[in-house]
């Protein structure tokens, strides 16, 4: 009795060059989308960190101003030979040395902008920021109106 041998097909198994090219193209497209999304996420995170730095300093200035009874536009008493509000807030524990460095312009924001404080010795009026970022007027760090600041 003869046993039937399995029939072999003439088709080869594996991927053709065209299929391999399509797979590589799809992977490249997905990688590009991933990198674009990561870049957008990073710039959004930088913007948020910058705004939070400004907000924290602004909150410290307002707290110091309200606690010690200073009016907007007034100067603090000269303690330790200075009227610099940032130095006063550091001495009393309202801000850290990093935040003082931002106030004095010694540290840049995460997006590469610089912090600026126009009047280090006067309390800003309501609706005006104590420190600003040089990128706040660009699309990179455009902030909402600071009326409630």
C-alpha positions in Angstrom: 0.0 0.0 0.0 1.3 3.3 -1.0 1.0 6.3 1.3 0.1 9.6 -0.2 2.8 12.2 0.2 1.6 15.7 1.1 1.4 18.0 -1.8 3.7 20.9 -1.9 2.6 24.2 -3.0 4.6 26.3 -5.2 4.0 29.5 -3.2 6.9 30.6 -1.0 6.3 31.7 2.6 7.5 35.1 3.8 7.0 38.7 3.0 7.5 40.3 -0.4 9.6 43.4 -0.9 6.4 45.5 -1.4 4.9 44.3 1.9 8.1 45.0 3.8 8.2 48.5 2.3 4.6 49.3 3.4 5.4 48.1 6.9 8.4 50.3 7.2 6.5 53.3 5.8 3.7 52.8 8.4 6.3 52.6 11.2 8.0 55.7 10.0 4.7 57.6 9.9 3.8 56.5 13.4 7.3 57.5 14.7 6.9 61.0 13.1 3.5 61.5 14.8 5.0 60.4 18.1 7.9 62.9 17.9 5.5 65.8 16.9 3.3 65.0 19.8 6.2 64.8 22.2 7.5 68.2 21.1 4.0 69.8 21.5 3.8 68.2 25.0 7.2 69.5 26.0 6.4 73.1 24.9 3.1 73.0 26.7 4.9 71.7 29.9 7.5 74.5 29.6 4.8 77.1 29.3 2.9 75.8 32.3 6.1 75.6 34.4 6.9 79.2 33.5 3.4 80.4 34.4 3.5 78.5 37.7 6.8 80.1 38.6 5.3 83.6 37.9 2.2 82.7 39.9 4.1 81.4 42.9 6.2 84.6 43.1 3.1 86.7 42.6 1.3 84.9 45.4 4.3 85.4 47.7 4.4 89.1 46.9 0.7 89.6 47.6 0.8 87.5 50.8 3.8 89.6 52.1 2.1 92.8 51.1 -1.2 91.9 52.8 0.4 90.5 55.9 2.5 93.6 56.6 -0.1 96.1 55.5 1.7 97.7 52.5 -0.3 99.4 49.8 0.2 99.0 46.0 2.9 101.2 44.8 4.5 101.5 48.2 8.0 100.4 49.2 8.8 98.1 52.2 10.7 99.4 55.2 14.4 99.3 54.7 15.3 96.2 56.7 18.9 95.0 56.5 19.8 98.1 54.4 17.6 97.2 51.5 14.1 97.7 50.2 14.3 94.9 47.7 11.0 93.0 48.2 12.6 89.7 47.0 15.3 89.9 49.6 12.8 90.6 52.4 10.6 87.7 51.3 13.6 85.3 51.3 14.6 86.5 54.8 11.1 85.8 56.1 10.7 82.5 54.3 8.1 83.4 51.7 10.3 82.3 48.7 13.3 80.1 48.1 16.7 81.1 46.8 15.7 79.8 43.4 12.7 82.1 43.3 14.8 85.0 44.4 17.2 84.2 41.5 14.2 84.4 39.1 13.2 87.7 40.5 16.7 89.1 40.1 17.0 87.8 36.5 19.6 85.2 37.3 17.6 82.2 36.1 15.8 81.5 32.8 12.4 79.9 32.4 12.1 76.3 31.0 11.3 77.6 27.5 14.5 79.7 27.3 13.0 83.1 28.2 14.3 85.4 30.9 12.4 86.6 33.9 12.3 90.4 34.5 11.2 92.5 37.5 10.7 96.1 36.6 10.5 97.5 40.1 12.1 95.3 42.7 11.4 97.7 45.5 7.7 98.6 45.0 4.6 96.5 45.3 2.7 96.2 42.0 -0.9 97.5 41.7 -3.6 94.9 41.5 -3.7 93.4 38.0 0.0 93.9 37.3 2.6 91.2 37.7 5.7 91.5 39.9 7.8 89.5 37.5 7.3 88.7 33.8 8.8 86.3 31.3 10.3 87.6 28.1 8.4 85.0 26.1 5.0 86.0 27.5 4.3 88.2 24.5 5.0 85.4 22.0 2.9 82.5 21.0 5.2 80.2 22.9 4.2 81.5 26.4 1.1 83.7 25.7 -0.6 84.1 29.0 -4.2 84.8 29.8 -5.0 88.4 30.9 -3.6 89.0 34.3 -6.5 91.0 35.7 -7.0 88.6 38.6 -3.3 88.5 39.5 
